[in-house]
Amino acid sequence: MAHILVVEDEQAINDLITMNLKLVGHTYAKAYSGSEVADMLEKERADLVLLDVMLPGLDGFGVMEQIAPLRIPVILITARGALSDRIRGFELGADDYIIKPFEILELLARINVVLRRNEQAASAFVCDGVEIRFTERQVWVEQLLVDLTAREFELLEVLIRNRNIALSREKLLELAWGYDYAGDTRTVDVHIRQLRKKTGLGRTDQNRVQAGLPAGSSGLAMRFWHKILLAVLVLFIAALDVSVVMVLKKSWQLNMASERKRAASEQLLITNSIYENLESNRFRGMSLNPELLVNVTQSYGQHYRKQGIELELRENGRLLYPIEDGGSPGQEETRSAQEEHIMTLAMPLPAPYQHLELAYNRDISGLYAQQQELNRFFVMINWIVGPTLVVLLYLLIRHLTKPLKLLSETTKTIAEGDYSNRVELNSRDEFGELAVNFNRMASVIEQRITDLAGMAEDKQRMVDNLAHELRTPLTSMQGFAELLTTANIDQEDQVKAGHYILSETVRLKNLAFKLLDLSVLRHQPLVLAEVDVASLFDIVAQTEQQRVTDNGLLLEMDSSIPAVWGDADLLAALLVNLIENAIPVSRPGQTICVLAYQQDGEGVLEVQDSGSGMTEEQSRRAFEPFYRADPSRSRAYGHAGLGLSLCRQIAEAHQARIELLSAPGEGTRIRLFLSSAL
């Protein structure tokens, strides 16, 4: 049979479990707080720990973290049944999680399952042809014994015991080397390489590593600044190209118009000159024959040919000048290509020579060459300006969209739960205004989330505490009732079981009455009247004097005002609750003082003690329903944690202020400020 450590601050449940363990043949040890567990396990190893979560000193989760290196199986037995608590328990290594109230037979069955499972797990571990025998501290690979050092085996055992859990180097050092190891954390890497080399465990198959994109992603998603850069670049280059093409076209049109104007002017000049020459020859009596016409035209043709101008003279459509000489096919092709860059103007000579037509052919290939050079220059400018524009636009757009990046990063952190993050942007433009409004929104959200989290925490804490208040006595009552009806126990154990059932019944009754009082106070308005302080103190003294005396304490009452405004019964209940809260924290011989006095025009009722006092956090939560400053929620004094909550409700019903002043080791003062009846 196993040796089991039972860690439960409720003596009734602790006794219930241990009595049943004894009946089935297990040995046991008892602990009532979390702080004593580690010391007990160092002195005497247990095969199993039955652990409550809400313990004095160190709670059950803290105990699990503390004893984790011992690798002892743990079953959590608690009234905290929230999913988050169960998940946390299993993440810390719990082998089972039982919620109160529970069937004692089910508990015993679960204990046997955990013991069997851990006994099998502790004997051997087999994986991929490697067998680790923990009892013999041997490692067999393919039926061959592998020689491991003691440290290597301890590290391997830690890794196997915590398989599927990511362990840091520091955690491995803590578990395998011990808490006080002061060496380099990289020593873990050396030992693990040795283990892989010797056992073959932990080797990775590169074929199993696959890099991929998230499902549904093509990998081509464009960021906002990518879109801006691409759009601006396309629009700018398109606008630039269209503008330059239009400018080049207009320049070509202007140049051609200028050339035509110049050609027309020169043609007119040549035509008039030929006309005057012909007229001069006619007045001299020379006959107008083709030879004369050719000679006159040739004199001008030779002169203007040097300027790239060719003249043609036709008579009634027949070419007179220049005289056609045939020419080779190659010359014809050259002449044809040149004619593409020739500007031709034709006009008849004035009367009486209108049958003669002078054609003016000007070579404008230079103008075409100039236009082609401009086109080439434009293409070159495009190749230079394009990349330069890309770089400049990239820098500009990245700078302009930097606020969006900051906003995106901030929203991402907020979406991940960090509501304290803000956008740090010093700008007076629209982005700056957006950042200010975003930060304002984030602040409001953070406050709302904080408030909601606080409300949810308070609500969950109240639900958990109420469940604990109900489950704990029910567990004791059910367990002891089953013990009485199913087990053959002696007279002494029967009396003890009956006593526990009776005490837990009284405790449930008191809890029901307290909850009823709170409900009445929330829904029933008060009729205030003058309350005589001396009579009030007499009633309180009659109720509490015996209890104070039984605990070895003194009760002093002093009043400097005759009366206050309020409800006598509720004020008496308030003082009684405050005195009952002061009794368990006071040591024998100390005094509990009840005072009534006037301060700043208000009547003050005060209860003060010289007990252990409370921390700032305990003082802040003291008025919460079911809250106890003692983390164990010990019920040694039968309280349900509703006394101060009831006092706050009484104060609110009187529209009065209640104030708690306390410090560790200096006692506690609780004051109620009422209207003085002077």
LOBA-668499 format. One line per 3 residues: number of its first residue (from 1); for each residue x negated, z negated, y of C-alpha. Coordinates in steps of 0.001 Angstrom, whole numbers, plus 524288, in hexadecimal, padded with zeros to 5 digits. Last residue first. Example, Ala and Ser with C-alpha at 12.3 -4.5 7.8 and 13.67 -1.06 7.14 Angstrom:
<pts>
2> 7CA9A/7E41C/7FBDC ~ 7CFF4/7E188/7EE6C
</pts>
This chain:
<pts>
678> 86A49/7B4EA/90393 ~ 86E70/7BCDA/8F787 ~ 861A0/7C460/8F5E1
675> 86311/7D28E/8F1B5 ~ 85AC9/7D4E4/8E5AF ~ 84C86/7D7EE/8E29D
672> 84924/7D5B7/8D438 ~ 83B2A/7D19B/8D144 ~ 832F9/7D294/8C4EB
669> 825C5/7CBC9/8C4E9 ~ 81C31/7CD79/8B982 ~ 8101C/7C664/8B4B7
666> 8020C/7C722/8B935 ~ 7FAF9/7CB47/8ACBE ~ 7FE10/7D9A4/8AE98
663> 8050D/7DBC6/8BB91 ~ 81361/7DAE8/8BF10 ~ 81D15/7DCD5/8CA03
660> 82A9C/7E1FE/8C66B ~ 834DB/7E4C1/8D0CC ~ 843AB/7E5ED/8CFF1
657> 84B1A/7EB24/8DBA3 ~ 859A1/7E8F1/8DD4E ~ 86589/7F1BA/8DCEF
654> 86BDF/7E6D1/8D4DF ~ 86EA0/7F079/8C9B0 ~ 860D4/7F5A1/8CB9C
651> 85B42/7E7F7/8C9BA ~ 8636C/7E5C8/8BD78 ~ 85EDA/7F2E8/8B81B
648> 850C3/7EEFD/8BAD4 ~ 852D3/7E22C/8B3B8 ~ 85898/7E96B/8A805
645> 84C52/7F1E2/8A77C ~ 8445D/7E561/8A84F ~ 84B25/7DFD6/89C5D
642> 84C67/7EC4A/8944D ~ 83FBE/7EB87/88C73 ~ 846D4/7E766/88015
639> 8425F/7D93E/87FF2 ~ 841F5/7D106/8739D ~ 83635/7C8DB/8775A
636> 82D3A/7CDB3/86C8D ~ 832B4/7DB1D/86ED4 ~ 825F0/7E213/870FE
633> 826E5/7EEFE/87821 ~ 81906/7F16B/87342 ~ 8150F/7F6BF/88068
630> 8182D/7E9A1/886CF ~ 81CA8/7ECC2/894A7 ~ 829EE/7EF50/88EC5
627> 83334/7FA2F/892A5 ~ 840A5/7FA98/88C56 ~ 84732/7FF6E/898E3
624> 83D72/801B9/8A3E1 ~ 83BF0/7F65E/8AD76 ~ 82DDE/7F34D/8A996
621> 82939/8013E/8AB35 ~ 82207/7FFA5/8B821 ~ 81D94/7F1E0/8B4BC
618> 817C4/7F69E/8A7E1 ~ 81054/80165/8AEFC ~ 80B34/7F7D4/8B938
615> 806EB/7EE49/8AEA8 ~ 80F05/7E28F/8AAFF ~ 80DC9/7D3CB/8AB94
612> 808B7/7CAC4/8A0E9 ~ 810E2/7BF0C/8A4E3 ~ 811A3/7B6F9/8B14B
609> 82025/7B90E/8B377 ~ 828FE/7BC72/8BED1 ~ 8379B/7BE07/8C074
606> 83CAD/7C113/8CE14 ~ 849EF/7C1B1/8D4C1 ~ 848A7/7C606/8E2ED
603> 852FA/7C53A/8ED96 ~ 8507B/7CEF5/8F85C ~ 84E78/7CCDA/906F9
600> 83FF6/7D00F/9067A ~ 83DC4/7C69F/8FB31 ~ 846E8/7BBA3/8F712
597> 844CC/7B351/8EB18 ~ 848DF/7B15B/8DCE8 ~ 83EB6/7AE2B/8D28C
594> 83DD6/7AD79/8C3B4 ~ 83073/7A940/8BEED ~ 82B79/7AA35/8B0E9
591> 820CB/7A041/8AE7C ~ 81566/7A05A/8A4F5 ~ 81321/795B1/89AC7
588> 8144D/79EC6/88F1F ~ 81004/7ACA7/8928D ~ 818E0/7B65D/8996D
585> 81B22/7C480/8951C ~ 8261E/7C134/88B97 ~ 82DA2/7B8BC/89582
582> 82D3A/7C1C2/8A16D ~ 8367D/7CBEE/89BD8 ~ 84042/7C153/89864
579> 83F35/7BC1D/8A64A ~ 841E8/7C9A0/8ABFD ~ 84D80/7CB9C/8A2F2
576> 85347/7BE6E/8A6A8 ~ 8515E/7C148/8B52B ~ 85876/7CE51/8B405
573> 8636F/7C8A8/8ABC1 ~ 86594/7BE06/8B60A ~ 86614/7C874/8C096
570> 86FEC/7CFFD/8B86A ~ 878B0/7C42F/8B683 ~ 87816/7C003/8C4CF
567> 87B0F/7CD75/8CA76 ~ 87497/7CF36/8D7A6 ~ 87250/7C9CE/8E53C
564> 868A0/7BEA2/8E62C ~ 869FD/7AFEF/8E80A ~ 863C6/7A32F/8EC9E
561> 8560A/7A7DE/8EFFF ~ 8495F/7A050/8EDC3 ~ 84A41/7A027/8DEE3
558> 840FC/79AEF/8D490 ~ 84166/79BAA/8C5C0 ~ 836A4/797BE/8BC54
555> 836A0/79A74/8ADB1 ~ 82B5A/79541/8A59D ~ 82641/79B48/89909
552> 823A7/79656/88B39 ~ 82B3D/7A153/884B5 ~ 8364A/7983B/88099
549> 83705/7936D/88EA5 ~ 839AA/7A0FB/893FF ~ 84401/7A35C/88991
546> 84A95/7966F/88C9B ~ 84A98/798D8/89B41 ~ 84FDB/7A6BE/89A5D
543> 85EB4/7A60A/89AC1 ~ 8608F/798E9/8A193 ~ 85610/79CA6/8AB5B
540> 85CB0/7A99E/8AE78 ~ 869C9/7A2FA/8B0EB ~ 86379/79895/8B973
537> 85BFC/7A2F4/8C131 ~ 868A2/7AA19/8C467 ~ 86F2E/79D77/8C884
534> 863EA/79AA3/8D1DA ~ 86408/7A8B8/8D6FD ~ 87275/7A8C8/8DA95
531> 87726/7B6C3/8D986 ~ 87EF3/7BCB4/8E4B8 ~ 886B8/7C840/8DFDC
528> 8843F/7D645/8DC06 ~ 88E7E/7DE41/8D4CA ~ 886DB/7E717/8CBD6
525> 889C7/7F51B/8C7B9 ~ 88AC2/7F801/8B8FE ~ 884C2/8047D/8B380
522> 87610/80264/8B2A9 ~ 87703/7F3AD/8B10A ~ 88051/7F511/8A57F
519> 87712/7FE63/89E72 ~ 86B7E/7F556/8A066 ~ 8733A/7E9BF/89B27
516> 87763/7F1BD/88F42 ~ 86946/7F55A/88C7F ~ 8658D/7E6F9/88D21
513> 870C9/7E33B/8840E ~ 86CDE/7EDA3/87A0C ~ 85EAE/7E91D/87A4F
510> 862C5/7DB00/8785B ~ 86AF4/7DEDD/86C7C ~ 85FC6/7E6F3/866D9
507> 856BC/7DB2B/86814 ~ 8609A/7D224/861D3 ~ 86173/7DB63/85622
504> 85288/7DBF6/8557E ~ 851E6/7CD22/854EA ~ 85C2D/7CC67/84A19
501> 855CA/7D6E5/84195 ~ 84881/7D07B/8436C ~ 84DB6/7C314/83F6D
498> 85457/7C8D6/83363 ~ 84788/7CF39/82F23 ~ 84007/7C27F/83111
495> 84A2C/7BAFF/82951 ~ 84972/7C4D6/81E2C ~ 83A91/7C473/81E8E
492> 83ADB/7B5A8/81CD4 ~ 844C7/7B655/811E0 ~ 83CB1/7BFB3/80981
489> 83E2A/7CE5C/808C1 ~ 8445E/7D739/7FE75 ~ 84630/7E3AC/8063D
486> 85232/7EC52/8081E ~ 85C0E/7E4E9/81065 ~ 8534B/7DBFB/8185D
483> 848E5/7E64D/81A64 ~ 85305/7F052/81E3A ~ 8583D/7E6CB/8288B
480> 84A3D/7E413/82CF3 ~ 847BB/7F27C/82F02 ~ 8548E/7F569/835C5
477> 8537B/7E9E2/83F28 ~ 8452B/7EC85/84239 ~ 8474A/7FB03/84468
474> 85356/7F85F/84CA4 ~ 84B82/7EECA/854F0 ~ 84133/7F935/857BF
471> 84A3C/804D3/858D0 ~ 8528A/7FFD5/8640C ~ 8480B/7FB57/86D7C
468> 83F74/806DC/869A5 ~ 84A71/81065/86C57 ~ 84C89/809D5/87988
465> 83E08/80AD1/87C42 ~ 83D66/81908/87864 ~ 8496D/81C4B/88083
462> 84419/814AB/88C1F ~ 836CF/81B3C/88AD0 ~ 83D2A/8288D/889A1
459> 84523/8261F/895F0 ~ 8398A/820D7/89D6C ~ 8310D/82C27/898EB
456> 83B9C/835FA/89C30 ~ 83D64/82FDD/8A99E ~ 82EC7/82FCC/8ABF0
453> 82D80/83DC3/8A728 ~ 838DE/841C0/8AFBF ~ 832C5/83B1A/8BB86
450> 8258A/84124/8B8BF ~ 82BD7/84E61/8B687 ~ 83346/84D11/8C352
447> 8270A/848EF/8CA9E ~ 81F1D/853E4/8C4AA ~ 829E7/85D9F/8C7A0
444> 82A87/85931/8D5C7 ~ 81BC9/85A0E/8D702 ~ 81BB8/86779/8D089
441> 8261B/86C46/8DA15 ~ 81E16/86781/8E597 ~ 81200/86DB4/8DFC2
438> 8195F/87A8B/8DE33 ~ 81E95/879D2/8EC1C ~ 810E1/877CA/8F16B
435> 80B4C/8826E/8E899 ~ 815E7/88C0C/8ECC8 ~ 81302/8892E/8FB0E
432> 80498/88B85/8F887 ~ 807C2/8980D/8F149 ~ 8102E/89C84/8FCAA
429> 804F4/89AC1/9061D ~ 7FF2A/88E46/90B92 ~ 7F518/88C12/900EB
426> 7EE08/88072/8FB45 ~ 7F1B1/8811D/8ECE1 ~ 7EFE3/875E8/8E32D
423> 7FB99/877C8/8DA29 ~ 7FF64/86AD8/8D3DE ~ 7FDEF/8643B/8C686
420> 804E9/8573F/8C45E ~ 80F5B/85CFE/8BB6A ~ 805F1/85EA1/8B011
417> 80FBA/861CD/8A538 ~ 80B19/86EDE/8A001 ~ 814A3/875E6/8A8FD
414> 80E3B/86EAD/8B453 ~ 800E4/8738F/8AFCF ~ 80628/88171/8AF06
411> 80CF1/88056/8BC2C ~ 7FFED/87C5B/8C220 ~ 7F879/8878A/8BBD8
408> 802B5/89157/8C061 ~ 80303/88BDC/8CE2F ~ 7F43C/88C71/8CF04
405> 7F46D/89A69/8C9FB ~ 7FEF7/89DD2/8D3D7 ~ 7F6A7/897CA/8DE9C
402> 7EB41/8A073/8DA28 ~ 7F3A7/8AC94/8DC05 ~ 7EDF3/8B004/8E951
399> 7DFF7/8ADAD/8E4FE ~ 7E1A7/8B536/8D864 ~ 7E860/8BFEE/8E03C
396> 7DD25/8C0F4/8E9E0 ~ 7D24C/8C083/8DFC0 ~ 7D915/8CA81/8D707
393> 7DCB5/8D2FC/8E2AC ~ 7CE90/8D35F/8E705 ~ 7C9B3/8D6A9/8D962
390> 7D40C/8E11C/8D6FB ~ 7D1EB/8E6DA/8E487 ~ 7C37B/8E859/8E1DB
387> 7C6B8/8EEC9/8D4E0 ~ 7CFD7/8F894/8DB84 ~ 7C837/8FA93/8E833
384> 7BC5B/90085/8E199 ~ 7C328/909B9/8D828 ~ 7CD4F/90D1E/8E27B
381> 7C2AF/90FB9/8EC92 ~ 7BC64/91922/8E304 ~ 7C948/9203B/8E131
378> 7CB0D/9211E/8EFF3 ~ 7BD35/92648/8F1B0 ~ 7BFE2/930CC/8E7A3
375> 7CC35/934B8/8EEE4 ~ 7C50A/934EA/8FBF0 ~ 7BA92/93D8B/8F5EC
372> 7C525/94691/8F0D9 ~ 7CAE1/9479E/8FE8E ~ 7BD9A/94AE0/90446
369> 7BB7D/9553B/8F9F2 ~ 7C8B9/95B24/8FD27 ~ 7C53A/95B88/90BA6
366> 7B828/96184/90850 ~ 7BF49/96BBE/90038 ~ 7C624/96FFA/90CC9
363> 7C13A/97E24/90D1F ~ 7C8BD/98585/917B6 ~ 7CF54/992AF/9155C
360> 7D511/9996A/9217D ~ 7DCB9/9A5E9/91EBF ~ 7DDFE/9B01D/929A7
357> 7E945/9B9A9/92884 ~ 7E93B/9C751/92EB5 ~ 7F600/9CEB6/93041
354> 7F838/9C662/93C4C ~ 7ED39/9CD8F/9432D ~ 7F4F2/9D247/94F11
351> 7F865/9C7A9/95010 ~ 7F221/9BA65/94CD9 ~ 7EAE8/9B88D/93FFC
348> 7F286/9B41F/93440 ~ 7F0EA/9A629/92E98 ~ 7EB47/9A03E/9223E
345> 7E6C9/9925F/91F42 ~ 7DFB6/98E4C/912C5 ~ 7D9EC/980DF/90FB6
342> 7D08F/98239/9043C ~ 7CE35/9774B/8FA29 ~ 7D59D/97DD3/8EF00
339> 7CF6B/98AC2/8F2FB ~ 7C260/9855A/8EE82 ~ 7C6FB/98486/8E077
336> 7CBD0/992AD/8E100 ~ 7BF14/99751/8E738 ~ 7B783/99095/8DC8E
333> 7C043/996B6/8D237 ~ 7BE9B/9A443/8D876 ~ 7AFFD/9A265/8D942
330> 7AFA7/99FA0/8CAC7 ~ 7B7CB/9ABB7/8C80F ~ 7ADD4/9B43A/8CF89
327> 7B053/9BA02/8DCCC ~ 7B8C4/9C550/8E1A1 ~ 7B2EC/9C8CA/8EEFB
324> 7BE91/9C717/8F7DE ~ 7BB6E/9CA47/9064E ~ 7BDBD/9BE7F/90ED4
321> 7C4F9/9C36F/91655 ~ 7CE68/9CEB0/91563 ~ 7D838/9C91D/90BF9
318> 7E4D8/9D0D4/90BB3 ~ 7F115/9C933/90F64 ~ 7F4A3/9D219/91ADD
315> 7E6BF/9D0FC/91F6A ~ 7E019/9C4B7/91A88 ~ 7D4E1/9BD26/92045
312> 7CEFB/9B167/91929 ~ 7C685/9A6DC/91F23 ~ 7BEBE/99C60/917D6
309> 7BB71/98F80/91E33 ~ 7B10A/98642/9190E ~ 7AA60/9849E/92654
306> 79FBF/98E98/922F3 ~ 7AAB6/997E5/91F29 ~ 7AF57/99700/92D56
303> 7A4BD/99FB6/932CB ~ 7A4B6/9A960/92799 ~ 7B36F/9AAC5/9286B
300> 7B34E/9ACE4/93731 ~ 7AA15/9B882/93665 ~ 7B102/9BD0C/92A0F
297> 7BE25/9BDAC/930F4 ~ 7B90C/9C726/93B2E ~ 7B1C6/9CF70/9312C
294> 7BD5E/9CFA9/927E0 ~ 7C6D6/9D3EA/932A1 ~ 7BD6D/9DE66/9370A
291> 7BC1D/9E397/92940 ~ 7CAB4/9E32C/9275A ~ 7CCFA/9EC4D/9333B
288> 7D192/9E8DD/940E8 ~ 7CBDC/9F434/948DA ~ 7C28D/9F0D2/953AF
285> 7C6CD/9F472/96157 ~ 7BFFD/9E9B0/968B5 ~ 7CD4C/9E382/96B30
282> 7CF67/9E328/95C4D ~ 7C25E/9DC59/95A18 ~ 7C5EA/9D1BF/96402
279> 7D351/9D01F/95DDE ~ 7CD19/9CE71/95087 ~ 7C3DE/9C420/955AE
276> 7CEF6/9BD1A/95C90 ~ 7D6F2/9BCD8/95004 ~ 7CB5B/9B814/947FC
273> 7C950/9ACE7/951AD ~ 7D7C1/9A9AD/951D5 ~ 7D811/9A8F7/94309
270> 7CBA8/9A0BF/94290 ~ 7D126/996DB/94C50 ~ 7DE3A/9966A/9456D
267> 7D771/99420/9387E ~ 7CF00/98968/93E70 ~ 7DB05/98249/94396
264> 7E287/983F8/936F1 ~ 7D6EC/97ED6/92F22 ~ 7D592/972EC/937DE
261> 7E3FF/96FE1/936BA ~ 7E38B/97213/92825 ~ 7D799/96940/926C7
258> 7DE27/95E7A/92EAB ~ 7EA67/95F8A/9266A ~ 7E218/95EC8/91A23
255> 7DB06/952C6/91F37 ~ 7E7DA/94C4B/922DF ~ 7EDD4/94F2A/91598
252> 7E1B9/94A46/90E9B ~ 7E1BC/93DB5/91684 ~ 7F027/93BC3/9135D
249> 7ED67/93D72/904EB ~ 7E1DA/93447/90580 ~ 7E9EB/92A15/90CA6
246> 7F519/92B87/902DF ~ 7EBA5/92A3A/8F78F ~ 7E589/91E42/8FE00
243> 7F2B8/917B0/8FFD4 ~ 7F74D/91AB4/8F20C ~ 7EA9A/91596/8EC70
240> 7EAC3/9093E/8F49A ~ 7F90F/9066E/8F199 ~ 7F6A3/90870/8E30D
237> 7EA45/90028/8E399 ~ 7F16D/8F544/8EAC3 ~ 7FD94/8F5AD/8E248
234> 7F5DC/8F5B5/8D597 ~ 7ECCC/8EACB/8DA0D ~ 7F7DD/8E2A6/8DFA8
231> 7FFBE/8E3C8/8D310 ~ 7F429/8E114/8CA1C ~ 7EF78/8D55E/8D1DF
228> 7FD31/8CFCE/8D35A ~ 7FFF3/8D17B/8C4E0 ~ 7F31C/8CB24/8C0F7
225> 7F5CD/8C01B/8CAA3 ~ 8029F/8BD48/8C3A5 ~ 7FC2E/8BCFB/8B65A
222> 7FDF0/8C819/8ACEE ~ 80168/8C604/89EA5 ~ 7F99F/8CF21/89615
219> 7F6E0/8C5E6/88AA0 ~ 802B7/8CB1C/88385 ~ 8091B/8BDCD/881EE
216> 814BD/8BBD6/878D4 ~ 80DFB/8B185/870D3 ~ 8021C/8ABEB/87786
213> 7F5D3/8B418/876C8 ~ 7ECB6/8B433/86B6B ~ 7DFCF/8AFBF/86609
210> 7DF38/8AE58/85773 ~ 7D687/8A519/8502D ~ 7D999/8A56F/841AB
207> 7CF8A/8AFF2/83EF4 ~ 7C54E/8A6FB/8449F ~ 7C75F/89D80/8397B
204> 7C3B9/88FDC/83DE6 ~ 7BC06/88615/8360B ~ 7C1B9/87854/83680
201> 7BDFB/8743E/828D0 ~ 7B26D/87AAB/821FF ~ 7AE49/86D7D/81C91
198> 79FB2/86CA1/81F7E ~ 79EAE/875DB/82B0E ~ 7AB7B/87182/830E2
195> 7A792/8633D/82FA2 ~ 79A46/865E6/835C1 ~ 7A099/86CF3/8411C
192> 7A9C8/86158/8429C ~ 79E46/857EF/842F6 ~ 79741/85F9C/84D8C
189> 7A384/8611C/855CA ~ 7A648/85271/8550F ~ 79883/84FB1/85A1B
186> 79D09/856B6/86652 ~ 7A38A/84A07/86ACC ~ 79623/84474/86E11
183> 7940C/83663/869D7 ~ 799F9/82986/86E79 ~ 7A27A/825F3/862BE
180> 7A93B/818FC/865B3 ~ 7B6EC/81CD8/86157 ~ 7B2E6/8218E/853D3
177> 7ABE7/82D42/84DF6 ~ 7B70A/833CB/8469E ~ 7C332/8305D/84E75
174> 7BD36/82EBD/85BFF ~ 7B3BD/839E6/85A34 ~ 7BEEF/84294/855D9
171> 7C6C6/83E64/861C5 ~ 7BB5F/84165/86AEE ~ 7B975/84EAF/86496
168> 7C7B5/851AC/866F7 ~ 7D184/851F0/85BDA ~ 7DBF7/85C73/85A75
165> 7E579/85800/84FD8 ~ 7E906/860CD/84461 ~ 7E085/8582C/83BB6
162> 7DEC5/84A20/84021 ~ 7DBB8/843FB/832DA ~ 7D3E1/8501F/82F7F
159> 7CBB7/84FB2/83BF1 ~ 7C94E/84119/83A91 ~ 7C540/842DE/82C52
156> 7BBCC/84DAC/83006 ~ 7B5AC/8450C/83A7D ~ 7B41F/839DE/830D6
153> 7AE43/8433E/826BA ~ 7A489/84889/830A3 ~ 7A0AE/83AD4/834B8
150> 79E27/836A0/8269D ~ 795EB/842B9/82432 ~ 79BB1/84D79/81BEA
147> 7967A/8531F/80F12 ~ 7A057/85C9E/80984 ~ 7A4B9/85B4C/7FB54
144> 7A818/86857/7F518 ~ 7B5A8/86B3F/7EF92 ~ 7B7CF/8762E/7F98D
141> 7B447/86CB1/8046A ~ 7B50E/85E21/800DB ~ 7B3F0/85380/80B40
138> 7B1EE/8454F/80754 ~ 7B50E/8385D/80DE0 ~ 7B96A/832D0/80098
135> 7C61B/82DBF/80669 ~ 7C746/838C9/81020 ~ 7C61E/843E0/80684
132> 7C53E/8506B/80E71 ~ 7C7F2/85CD8/806B1 ~ 7C435/86A2A/80C24
129> 7C98B/87660/80581 ~ 7D143/87A83/81171 ~ 7D6A2/86CCE/81456
126> 7D7AE/860A5/80BD9 ~ 7D8B8/8528A/810A7 ~ 7D708/8469A/8081B
123> 7DA7C/83842/80607 ~ 7DF4A/83427/8137C ~ 7EA55/83DEA/813C9
120> 7EFAF/838DB/806ED ~ 7EFA0/82A90/80B7A ~ 7F4FD/82ED2/8189C
117> 800BE/8354E/81273 ~ 8038F/82A30/80915 ~ 802FE/81FE1/813DF
114> 80B5E/82827/81CF2 ~ 815B3/82A37/81260 ~ 815D2/81BBD/80E95
111> 817C3/81780/81CB2 ~ 822B7/82171/81E4F ~ 829C5/81B87/812A8
108> 82833/80DB6/81809 ~ 82D92/8120C/82531 ~ 8391C/818C1/81E9B
105> 83C1F/80C34/81750 ~ 83BA9/80496/82424 ~ 8458D/80DDC/82A59
102> 841E8/81020/8388A ~ 84693/80BF1/84603 ~ 83D2B/80FCD/84B9F
99> 8364D/81CE4/84B22 ~ 82C24/81FE2/840BA ~ 82090/828E2/84378
96> 8175D/82CDA/8386E ~ 80903/82FEA/83644 ~ 80591/82D16/84471
93> 7F997/834A5/84909 ~ 7F9E3/83409/857E6 ~ 8011C/84105/8582C
90> 80B53/83B13/84F20 ~ 80DD3/82FE7/8588C ~ 80E01/838BA/86464
87> 817F8/8418C/85E00 ~ 82089/835EA/85A9E ~ 81FA5/83078/8686B
84> 822D2/83DB5/86E88 ~ 82E84/83F44/86579 ~ 8343F/83255/869E8
81> 8368B/82854/85F27 ~ 8303D/81C5C/86501 ~ 835EA/8117E/85C93
78> 8294C/810A1/85507 ~ 822DC/81117/847A9 ~ 816A3/819A1/847BE
75> 8108F/81BA1/83A58 ~ 801C1/81C02/83A85 ~ 7F7A6/8209F/8308B
72> 7EA01/81AE1/832C8 ~ 7DF9F/82445/83783 ~ 7D6E9/81991/83D3B
69> 7D2E1/822A8/8485A ~ 7E12B/822FF/84CED ~ 7E1F8/8142D/84EC6
66> 7E168/8143D/85D9E ~ 7E993/8207C/85FA9 ~ 7F3FE/81AFB/856A1
63> 7F3D6/80DE6/85DC7 ~ 7F5F9/814D7/86ABF ~ 801DF/81BA1/86531
60> 806F4/80E93/86023 ~ 80602/807AD/86D3C ~ 7FA86/7FF33/8715C
57> 7FD39/7F1DB/8775C ~ 80ABB/7EF2E/87202 ~ 81094/7F94C/868E7
54> 81A7D/80423/86AA6 ~ 815F7/80E00/8606A ~ 817CD/80661/853C1
51> 80DDF/808F3/84912 ~ 80E75/80832/83A40 ~ 80016/809C6/836A1
48> 7FBCD/80E42/82917 ~ 7F0AE/80BDD/81F81 ~ 7EB7A/800C6/827BE
45> 7DD55/7FCED/829F0 ~ 7DAA2/7EE8E/82C9B ~ 7D1C4/7E95B/8374F
42> 7D0AF/7F610/83EE1 ~ 7DF24/7F889/83CCC ~ 7E2AE/7EB55/842BB
39> 7DA1A/7EDA3/84EA3 ~ 7E01E/7FB08/85105 ~ 7EDFD/7F5CD/84FE5
36> 7ECC4/7EA21/8591F ~ 7EF1D/7F16C/865E6 ~ 7FB6A/7F800/86106
33> 80350/7EB7C/86014 ~ 80AFA/7E42F/85596 ~ 8024F/7E64A/849C7
30> 8057A/7E2D7/83BB0 ~ 7FDD5/7E546/82F31 ~ 8035D/7EA52/8226A
27> 80277/7EAC2/813C7 ~ 80B30/7F41C/80C6B ~ 812D7/7EFF8/8004E
24> 82082/7F548/8029C ~ 825D6/7E820/80713 ~ 81A33/7E584/80FDC
21> 81C89/7F21F/8172A ~ 82AB5/7EE13/818CD ~ 826F2/7E0F3/81EC6
18> 81CC6/7E7C5/8274E ~ 826BF/7F11B/82D04 ~ 830FF/7E6E2/83036
15> 826DD/7DD56/83593 ~ 821D0/7E781/83F26 ~ 82FBE/7EB60/84291
12> 83346/7DD5D/84611 ~ 8263F/7DABC/84CA5 ~ 82809/7E61C/855F5
9> 81A16/7E91A/85A39 ~ 817D0/7F244/84EB6 ~ 80AB9/7F63A/848B4
6> 80BCB/7F57A/839CB ~ 7FEB4/7F77C/832E8 ~ 80048/7FC00/824D1
3> 7F7E2/7F8FD/818F1 ~ 7FBE0/80223/80E1A ~ 80000/80000/80000
</pts>
